[in-house]
Amino acid sequence: MPSIKKIPWKNIFNRTLSWASLFLLLSLVFLLLITAAYAIPNRWIEKNTRSSMEHLAQDPPGFWPTMPYGRGVTMDYRTDQRMLDHALVPEGESLFRAAQVPAYARYWHGYQVYLRPMLIFGDLQMLRYWNGLFQFALIALLCALIAKRLQPLISVAFGLSLAFAGYIYVPLSFQFSSVFLVMLVSSNLLLLLYDKERFRKWLPQYFFVIGAVTVFLDFLTAPIITLGVPLVLVLLLRMKDASGNTGTGRNALGIAGQSAAWGAGYVTLWFSKWIISSLLLGRNMVRIGLEQIFFRTGASADGYISIDLGESVPLQTWDGFLELNRFQAAANSLFTLFRDRDIPIFLAAVCLACLGACLISKRARDKIPQITPLLLIALIPFCWMAVLGQHTLIHSFFVYRNWMVSLFALMCVPGYLLREAFAGSDKASIAAKQNMRK
């Protein structure tokens, strides 16, 4: 056991200070951004905001068919209308109080940073158009970068995971869009900057920022995609740069460390919102936030189900508390993504592709240990949705998009093995031709 004198206290202090500084900096930046967004006068956006809410009231509220499986997707226009309603500062409300969105104060509402300025220039129809255009441009860039930095098969896997998750409807919803924006921007930056040694050194901090930005913008829709997709890309980039010779344990530890950093950013920046709102609103938002955690995880039957109406309002009770089955809740969300009979077909296709790669080349068989950590990433959505059992059960119509991470990770396994198999075949062919010439 090392003596107290040998413990690197200075390094521990410096690291703690750097993480604390990052937390405080992000809290300040988020507070300034949301306050600046609400500084835009109501009169600049009121006409387009009202028009947008009228559009939502006219849109079909029911079950839209998805592509290609037809399980359907429910457009949560109720939340979109609430987001638009929160964009207008209540009459007589001060700037700093309005920026905390007192009626729903446990969230940051960071989407208002781009929603309120966009409402100056147009209403819902225009916002959907530009949102879709911007997101599809980000997808095209990301697919191109994946094909260039990794391989085209991984781009195909990413595109298929988006399609299965019903992405085609995401740009039509303010609520659904935020996490996809975070995932797409962070993944593009990751691929663009990964070659820089300084960036790789600060990779845990990068995942901390991703988690923080996710909680700043999102309403617990599909936050795991902002963790899982970058994790898959980092793992594949690391194996490529090391020619696939990275150890399984090292890769698993990297996944655990980056996941912990993302989780720390997500949790601490959510907690900082409760602290800030408590100070500015004179309400115990820490208690309300913790009650909501117990409620959404199914640890308590009581909680504020929809909006924070204030401490004087009695808690609402969820009648299904005693019957909660976390595994069934996660399964229900999966069946929103896939029909139950399609799951064995998908898994069989993945396994057959892996088997084919291994039969083609010994090189592919040798790479199996290095690629197995992808299976750990594939389990993250299940763990997340099982823990948030009550939230998963009630909101399965949109949380199913978390499973996109599992699809992407699983499809990357045969994608990587096939690349290694054909790369080994190409090298053997070249070597044979050289021997023949000799």
Salt bridges, closest charged atoms under 4 A:
GLU46 OE2 - ARG50 NH2 3.52
ASP59 OD2 - ARG128 NH2 2.88
GLU93 OE1 - ARG97 NE 2.99
ASP123 OD2 - HIS55 NE2 3.27
ASP195 OD1 - ARG149 NH2 2.90
GLU291 OE2 - ARG287 NH1 2.42
ASP308 OD1 - ARG106 NH1 2.80
GLU311 OE1 - ARG287 NH2 3.34
ASP342 OD2 - ARG339 NE 3.01
ASP366 OD2 - LYS362 NZ 2.99
GLU420 OE1 - ARG363 NE 2.94
GLU420 OE2 - ARG419 NH2 2.60
